[in-house]
Amino acid sequence: MASKPTCWVKANVMMWKFCNRRKALSVICILAMLIWYKGYSAFIATSQDSILSMHIERRNELTELELYQMKTNFHCEVKTVGCFQWKMSDKEPTPSLTKFKLLTPSWCFSFCSSRSANYAGLKSGDACICGQEVTQFAQLQYTNCQTPCSGGTGTCGGGDAVQVFRIVSPCFTGHRIPKSVETPRWLGCFSPILKFAVDNSIHRKNLSASDCILFCNIQELPLATLDDRNSCMCGRFNERFNLTNKINCTQPHWKVYRTLSEDARCDNIRFLPPANYSQTILATFPGSGNTWTRHLLERATGIYTGSVYGDKLLYKSGFLAELPEISKVRSVVVKDHMLDKNTMTSYQSAILIIRNPYDAMIADFNRFASDGHHTAVVSEKRLQSKEFDDHFKRIAHVWINLIRNVVTSGKPFIIIEFGELVNDPIATTLKMVEFLQKHTVISPDHLQQRILCLSQQLNGEHKRKTQKLTIDPFTKVMKQKVNHDVGEARKLLKERSVNFLLPKYEREVLQELV
């Protein structure tokens, strides 16, 4: 006897053939198809729930239903922003609502993705709203979203509530995941372990990396692994299987990938209730990993970080407290580059990130020369141009001034060296969280689970790839200036008895050829 999943798929094909041959009955057929789809949606929801509740199941191949889902589902990477009150303000035009008789979250995500929108909103059970900014259709006041979706899967907002999601990458359909999506999901090689995420582990055999990622994505699990026999297993990092199991790929190993599914343990970032908080400045010289650090802190604490700048690119890409008017009253960690003594009086404590000034200046020039894009890299030719010389003159003094103003402020501070953050981001993030717990209202729930979740997505979307240069863009005069400032910083830290050893950042100054 055919299984229920098989029957549903076959019934779909038979009904389509029947209607195609009898065009006179097209209205009846369309109604029949709609009734069938609603029943099928309910069945899919039930079957997915049963799959997720399995312990560890082993099968030799994909079921017909799983293969059908992989080929036909919309595959979208989204992040939950929250459930907010529907926008009532007339300051900005509200995007139009598009209503669907059978709306599901994934359908709305795909609909908005096809329109190149940054955000998708679900409202009233059957309405989908697309926008470039959250505040176009939502007030930043949390509420409850409990209206079932008309398509029978999940919740879709409420009468005066909109359920908001950020679209991380364009949606796609089909049985193969695009290389542009697959490549950045590679987490590395890990030592095999029998008890991998036993809470919701699912197995399938003989799958490619692309198939494995899509299969695990359907199960709404954040990790996909392949062993040396291409056996696919889905799950998530836990106390038994995590970054401590990462090994060299020359040893027997599992290949581990991130899926498109979010992990609710650390993706649920929230605003603080409006209030006048004691704030901590995230003080960094430009190009020193500020945006990446904010990604780490937001997922570890569950609270949005703020900024004094209002960078629209960062705001649209998910840093929702980036705007100063929001940051002032709904965040306690605030980004600031150009710090001076007067500015420091506005903060109660500081996290000072110090990076090799040579590397930081190159990184910041990459951002500056690419119109503010935080992950862009420019050519070596531009680094040798007058444009780089002018940029150096504008910002060279900031590195030492930033350190001096924090260290002499009399406020509590912690120094994080950028290399430390790169080499061990988890331990360094925990160090910063511990500092924040002492000096702010931040007290993250389930910190251990948040850290395990964070370790699956350490780089985030805003960490620039390492740029390997074949040239040295710094002139003799530039090096003399930077080396002098490094020496001044080292002297200052020693005079103030700061328990921090500044690495040897200085570069050799060679006589230039005339």
Secondary structure, DSSP 8 states (H G I E B T S, - for coil): ---HHHHHHHHHHHHHHHHHH-GGGHHHHHHHHHHHHHHHHHHHHHHHHHHHT-SEE--SS--HHHHHHHHHS-EEEEEEEEEEEE---SSS-----EE-TT--HHHHHHHHHTTT-SEEEEETTTEEEEESSGGGTEEEEE-----B-TTSSSB---SSEEEEEEEEEEEE-SSS--HHHHGGGEEEEE---S-S--TTEEEESS--HHHHHHHHHHTT-SEEEE-TT--EEEE---SSSSGGGEE-TTSS-EEEEE-S---HHHH--B---S-----EEEEE-TTSSHHHHHHHHHHHHSB--EESS--HHHHHTT-TT-SHHHHHHH-SEEEESS--HHHHTT-SEEEEEE--HHHHHHHHHHHHHTTT-TT----HHHHTSHHHHHHHHHHTTHHHHHHHHHHTS-S-EEEEEHHHHHH-HHHHHHHHHHHHHHHSS---TTHHHHHHHHTTSSSTT--------SS----HHHHHHHHHHHHHHHHHHHHTT-S---------------
